[in-house]
């Protein structure tokens, strides 16, 4: 028998359910995992290419007689090379990134493959931190955050093995893992903008001219009239600042987001064309997929499915 009866019980039953707060909807309201699936595929391919690019120089950078032969032990900085520090270990650790990245891309044992990729990337970075750059760190962080998400729930071998009759379905899940990936990207631009605004060259509009004169990082020579022109340098320098600030703030606005992402793509195309900065631009633009609406990805997936069925 209920402890509450009569009018009081009727009032409780008639009370509408409390609407979730904006905070709860942002982190926990189930959403399509299509963006995570596409993000997983591209990040897995990047991990594979990253391993292939480092493999020829594995011994030179990570072996016993490497450029940086020993790393000073630091508490709570564990690495696979502390357990096995030979030339064979250097080649093995880098080579394992190739199948691990492919497993992430196709969604085979997705969680295990993603965690393994993170451990390998972390071990390489701690073996020789001086050969790494911000792009390598961003790839490592993105891999760790991807391991916290249901990235293998769609468009994966794992999905096909568990639900062969519903392999093309896109399930929904709480998006908190996707939100962490979004925040990771936003914080990159937020702190980058903050540091730039503290420096005199960025405020006086000459920073890019200084950067283009660093021949060690130059991918192609910038024509002298470009970086020797004060007007051109000012326009490009301040444009870079505006785009990075927008990527840290306006990217959350749905109406402004497409324009901000397009501007970001052109920014990184410019960086990639003029400066050799590793995989930074590639990983950063890949993380833009976390902000593309799930409906867009679902339309792409449906088109791909229909074409495969026809064939």
C-alpha positions in Angstrom: 0.0 0.0 0.0 1.4 3.4 -0.9 2.4 5.7 1.9 0.9 8.6 0.0 -2.7 8.5 -1.1 -5.6 10.8 -2.1 -5.0 14.3 -3.5 -1.3 14.3 -2.6 -0.7 11.2 -4.6 -2.6 12.6 -7.6 -0.5 15.8 -7.4 2.7 13.8 -7.5 1.6 11.7 -10.5 0.5 14.8 -12.3 3.8 16.6 -11.8 5.8 16.7 -15.1 9.2 15.2 -15.3 12.0 17.7 -14.7 13.6 18.9 -18.0 17.3 18.0 -18.1 19.6 21.0 -17.6 21.7 22.4 -20.4 24.8 20.9 -18.7 23.2 17.4 -18.7 22.1 17.7 -22.3 25.6 18.9 -23.4 27.4 16.0 -21.7 24.9 13.1 -21.5 22.0 13.4 -23.9 22.4 10.5 -26.3 23.6 11.5 -29.7 24.6 9.7 -32.9 28.1 8.2 -32.8 28.7 8.8 -36.5 31.2 11.7 -35.9 33.2 9.4 -33.6 33.2 6.6 -36.2 34.6 8.9 -38.9 37.0 10.5 -36.5 38.3 7.0 -35.5 38.8 6.0 -39.1 40.9 9.1 -40.0 42.9 9.1 -36.7 43.7 5.4 -37.2 45.1 6.1 -40.7 47.1 9.0 -39.3 48.6 6.8 -36.6 49.6 4.3 -39.3 51.2 6.9 -41.5 52.9 8.4 -38.4 54.5 5.0 -37.7 55.5 4.5 -41.3 57.2 7.9 -41.4 59.2 7.2 -38.3 60.2 3.6 -39.0 63.2 4.3 -41.2 64.7 6.4 -38.4 63.6 4.4 -35.4 67.2 3.3 -34.4 68.6 6.7 -35.0 66.1 8.4 -32.7 65.2 5.6 -30.3 67.9 3.0 -30.3 70.8 2.4 -27.9 73.2 4.7 -29.8 70.5 7.2 -30.6 71.0 11.0 -31.0 69.6 11.3 -27.4 71.0 8.0 -25.9 69.4 8.2 -22.4 66.4 9.9 -20.8 66.8 11.0 -17.2 64.4 8.9 -15.1 61.4 11.0 -13.9 58.8 9.8 -11.4 55.5 8.8 -12.9 56.9 9.0 -16.4 56.6 5.3 -17.5 57.7 4.1 -20.9 58.0 0.8 -22.7 61.6 1.6 -23.2 62.3 1.3 -19.5 61.4 -2.4 -19.8 63.2 -3.0 -23.1 65.8 -0.6 -24.3 67.5 -2.2 -27.3 67.6 -1.4 -31.0 65.1 -4.2 -31.6 62.8 -2.5 -29.1 63.0 0.8 -31.0 62.0 -0.9 -34.3 59.3 -3.1 -32.7 57.6 -0.2 -30.9 57.4 1.9 -34.0 56.4 -1.0 -36.2 53.6 -1.9 -33.9 52.0 1.4 -34.5 51.3 0.4 -38.1 48.9 -2.6 -37.4 47.6 -0.8 -34.3 46.6 2.2 -36.3 45.0 0.0 -39.0 43.1 -1.8 -36.3 41.8 1.5 -35.0 40.8 2.6 -38.5 38.8 -0.5 -39.3 37.4 -0.8 -35.8 38.9 -4.2 -34.9 39.1 -4.6 -31.1 38.8 -0.9 -31.1 39.3 -0.1 -27.5 42.4 -2.4 -27.2 43.9 -1.1 -30.4 43.3 2.6 -29.4 44.9 2.1 -25.9 47.8 0.2 -27.5 48.3 3.1 -29.9 48.4 5.6 -27.1 50.9 3.6 -25.1 53.2 3.3 -28.1 52.9 7.0 -28.9 53.5 7.9 -25.3 56.6 5.6 -25.0 58.1 7.1 -28.2 57.6 10.6 -26.9 59.2 9.9 -23.6 62.1 8.1 -25.1 63.2 11.2 -27.1 61.0 14.2 -26.3 63.2 16.5 -28.3 62.3 15.0 -31.6 58.6 15.5 -31.0 56.5 18.5 -31.8 53.0 19.8 -30.9 51.4 17.8 -33.7 52.7 14.5 -32.1 51.5 15.6 -28.7 48.0 16.5 -30.1 47.9 13.1 -31.9 48.7 11.3 -28.6 46.1 13.2 -26.6 43.4 12.7 -29.2 44.2 8.9 -29.2 43.8 8.8 -25.4 40.5 10.6 -25.5 39.3 8.5 -28.4 39.9 5.4 -26.2 37.3 6.7 -23.8 34.6 6.8 -26.4 32.4 4.2 -28.1 34.3 4.9 -31.3 33.9 1.2 -32.4 30.1 1.2 -32.1 29.6 2.1 -35.8 31.3 1.5 -39.1 33.6 -1.1 -37.6 34.5 -4.7 -37.7 33.4 -4.9 -34.0 29.9 -3.7 -35.0 29.7 -6.2 -37.9 30.8 -9.1 -35.6 28.3 -8.3 -32.9 25.4 -7.3 -35.1 25.9 -8.7 -38.6 22.3 -8.0 -39.6 22.5 -4.3 -38.4 26.1 -3.5 -39.4 25.2 -0.2 -41.0 23.1 1.1 -38.1 24.4 4.2 -36.2 23.6 3.8 -32.5 23.3 6.7 -30.0 25.4 7.2 -26.9 26.2 9.9 -24.3 28.5 12.4 -26.1 30.8 13.2 -23.2 33.8 11.6 -24.9 33.2 13.5 -28.1 32.9 16.7 -26.0 36.3 16.0 -24.5 37.8 15.8 -28.0 36.1 19.1 -28.9 37.4 20.8 -25.8 40.9 19.5 -26.6 40.8 21.2 -29.9 39.4 24.4 -28.5 42.0 24.6 -25.7 44.7 24.2 -28.4 43.5 27.4 -30.1 42.7 29.1 -26.8 46.1 28.8 -25.3 47.8 29.4 -28.7 45.9 32.7 -29.0 46.7 33.6 -25.4 50.5 33.1 -26.0 50.5 34.9 -29.3 48.7 37.9 -27.8 51.5 38.1 -25.1 54.2 38.5 -27.7 55.2 41.7 -29.4 55.6 40.3 -33.0 52.0 39.2 -33.1 50.7 42.4 -31.8 52.7 44.5 -34.2 51.8 42.2 -37.1 55.3 40.9 -38.1 55.3 37.4 -36.5 54.7 35.5 -39.8 57.6 37.3 -41.5 59.9 36.2 -38.7 58.6 32.6 -38.9 59.1 32.4 -42.7 62.7 33.4 -42.2 63.4 30.2 -40.2 64.8 28.1 -43.0 64.9 24.9 -41.0 61.1 24.9 -40.9 60.5 26.2 -44.4 58.8 23.7 -46.7 58.8 26.1 -49.7 60.6 29.4 -50.1 58.2 32.3 -49.5 58.6 35.0 -52.3 60.5 38.0 -50.9 57.8 40.5 -51.9 55.4 38.6 -49.6 57.2 38.6 -46.3 59.1 41.8 -47.1 55.8 43.7 -47.5 54.6 45.2 -44.2 51.0 45.4 -45.5 51.0 41.7 -46.5 52.6 40.6 -43.3 50.2 42.6 -41.2 47.2 41.2 -43.0 48.3 37.6 -42.7 49.5 37.8 -39.1 46.3 39.5 -37.8 44.2 37.1 -39.9 45.9 34.2 -38.2 45.1 35.7 -34.8 41.4 36.3 -35.7 40.9 32.8 -37.0 42.5 31.1 -34.0 40.4 33.3 -31.6 37.3 32.3 -33.6 38.2 28.6 -33.4 38.5 28.9 -29.7 35.1 30.8 -29.2 32.8 31.1 -32.2 33.1 27.4 -33.1 30.4 26.7 -30.4 27.9 28.9 -32.4 26.0 26.8 -34.8 25.5 29.5 -37.4 29.1 30.7 -37.3 30.6 27.2 -37.0 30.8 26.3 -40.8 32.6 29.5 -41.6 34.9 29.2 -38.7 35.8 25.6 -39.7 36.4 26.6 -43.3 38.7 29.4 -42.2 40.5 27.0 -40.0 41.1 24.6 -42.9 42.5 27.4 -45.1 44.7 28.4 -42.1 46.2 25.0 -41.8 46.6 24.6 -45.6 48.7 27.7 -45.4 50.7 26.4 -42.6 51.2 23.0 -44.3 52.2 24.7 -47.6 54.8 27.0 -46.0 56.2 25.2 -42.9 57.3 21.7 -42.1 55.6 21.2 -38.7 55.0 17.5 -38.8 51.4 16.2 -38.3 50.1 19.2 -36.4 47.8 20.6 -39.2 46.7 17.1 -40.2 45.6 16.2 -36.7 44.0 19.6 -36.0 41.9 19.5 -39.1 40.9 15.9 -38.4 39.6 17.0 -35.0 37.3 19.4 -36.9 35.2 16.3 -37.6 34.1 16.3 -34.0 32.2 19.5 -34.7 30.5 18.4 -38.0 26.7 17.7 -37.4 26.0 14.0 -37.0 23.2 14.3 -39.6 25.8 15.2 -42.3 27.8 12.1 -41.6 24.7 9.9 -41.5 23.8 11.2 -45.0 27.3 10.4 -46.2 27.1 6.9 -44.7 23.7 6.2 -46.3 25.0 7.3 -49.7 28.1 5.0 -49.3 25.8 2.1 -48.2 23.5 2.5 -51.1 26.4 2.5 -53.6 27.9 -0.6 -52.1 24.5 -2.4 -52.2 24.1 -1.5 -55.8 27.4 -3.0 -56.7 
